[in-house]
Amino acid sequence: MSDIYPVEPAFAAQANIDRAAYEDAYAQALDNPDAFWGDMAKRLDWYKAPTVFKDVSYDLRDFRIRWFADGELNASVNCLDRHLDKHGDKVALIFEPDSPDTPVQKLTYRELHARVCKLANALRNLGVGKGDRVTIYLPMIPEAAIAMLACARIGAIHMVVFGGFAPNSIADRVSDCTSKLIITADEGLRGGKKVPLKANVDAALKLPGTNSVETVLVVRHTGGAVDMQMPRDRWFDAVVDSQPATCEPERMNAEDPLFILYTSGSTGKPKGVLHTTGGYLLWAAYTHDITFDLKPDDVFWCTADVGWVTGHSYIVYGPLANACTEVMFEGVPSYPDFSRFWEVIDKHQVSIFYTAPTAIRALMREGLEPVKKTSRKSLRVLGSVGEPINPEAWRWYFENIGDSRCPVVDTWWQTETGGMLITPIPGATDLKPGSASKPLPGVQPALVDAEGNLLTGAAEGNLVLLDSWPGQMRSVYGDHQRFIDTYFKTYPGMYFTGDGCRRDEDGYYWITGRVDDVINVSGHRIGTAEVESALVLHPKVAEAAVVGFPHDLKGQGIYAYVTLVAGEQETEELRKELVAWVRKEIGPIATPDFLQWAPGLPKTRSGKIMRRILRKIAENAPDQLGDTTTLADPSVVESLVQNRRQE
Ligand code: WT7
């Protein structure tokens, strides 16, 4: 039996939704979808209200996913203009800079609206229009949200690249979506260290396939020296500040694209996940409200970076669509010391705090002293996202950060899902540490075995979704077939998540992690294939195989097996060089945690690498290798086992 933390009566008394209301909404969404989604659509302001709601078929012969398909709206109007009458002077963004000594900036909804309009006008003047792709490569500064909303205002499709990605990764994405304009900054600032953003863009634009880019807008942030290549490069303030503070928004169809965000899969290069305007925005707003028991005077803080989907849905679109006040943080949890998160919570009286298990584990390691010197009394709800949270970290978070007062919502979702799908609702769901618990209304999870048979009752299997929800991705940009092949072919008629999962006797879902070749490093997805391709680009590498392994802080670490070309020496120096090489090729988040020389790799007689065996060696479980008799050369395993990473 696992522990249960029942909904506290004091919390339930003030909650927006109790258990009966949740169960009622869940049943309604199933039994009477048109009434349920029709009602839900009223959360948004539409130029033309939709008259059709869900129009979906997962049947491969007649495949379509459309939501609110005849509706017309603009996402930036929903996040800004419609709040101006009542909430114009309410603070939208509290910008907390990297250093606690740098002054905080507060932007009201009216100010944010004006800044978005100015940039939107500037983009139009630079020839950006509806359907054009705009790359955003910015630090966590207000301009990141402003840039996304300015694109949405004029119907341009934004494509945000996380500031930790290297020039190659920028170039791959820019060229895949043939972006016309890039918005970047001179430098980023994280934990007192500078990140050469503009220099990375310069390097990316020297790479093949990037000549669609006509303009680079550069935000002056640190004031660091950068190379400006005229007429391509323009200072952001010079182009934007003089623009009018109003801007006619583009009328968008609900199914018009809002953004592309690249994410790693089990094969090939990252996929451009495409989200659309109506369904996505509605799902981001609804889930942000229901999952955090949102109140009008809440101060919300999501610590993610806007470079990931969590930042899109829960820094930009969800909170702003809900007219919420939120903190945007430029820095890191360890700077200037390990109290920073808790100090920021006190400083801005944060009531809802949403972070990742990897951060919780890192802070837990520092002990209670940095926590206990802060008050945290303003907190009401705590959230977790990105990877399974181990019960130990869950309890530490619940007991020490929320003083056993604040429910912890462990929210399961994916870049592809646009917003949360399986999560507790704080006033409705009893909590079990380590379980994302129950599906939100409109979400139908199920478990299947390897053959696709539906499992009933308490069971463990692969997690699928039987039907669509508004925030579902609509396509892989430029490759609709890849979308269908990746998500709908494994188990026909169902969306396959790529996650393994257990359902307990109470119907609670426990995500066990990816079952495909995707590694979840600190809540960030890395495809093993991407790291392998980076390694084999090195002239001394003949072959590489990459797997994940359990890592105390990161959840999973990256374990690389490398075979050198004949005659090359397996030196410590080369090992370091290869680790640095991957970092430079993809970005710091893809840095291998361990690199083992592999004179040979375990392969079947048909030449397929047996990753199952490599995973077990990386897990330091050489007694669980299973059957190795089908290997072309079983002796390679022995030497790999001998030289494995051991703790
Ligand atoms: C993968 C999606 C969700 C936005 C950030 C990551 C894992 C995510 C949880 C959770 C267990 C989780 C899954 C999922 N994951 N949240 N609460 N419990 N696992 O988005 O980069 O698209 O990664 O992250 O494995 O498939 P992403």
Boltz pocket constraint, residues with backbone or C-beta under 6 A from the ligand:
constraints:
  - pocket:
      binder: B
      contacts: [[A, 263], [A, 308], [A, 309], [A, 310], [A, 384], [A, 385], [A, 386], [A, 387], [A, 388], [A, 389], [A, 410], [A, 411], [A, 412], [A, 413], [A, 414], [A, 415], [A, 416], [A, 422], [A, 436], [A, 497], [A, 498], [A, 499], [A, 511], [A, 513], [A, 514], [A, 520], [A, 523], [A, 524], [A, 525]]
      max_distance: 6.0
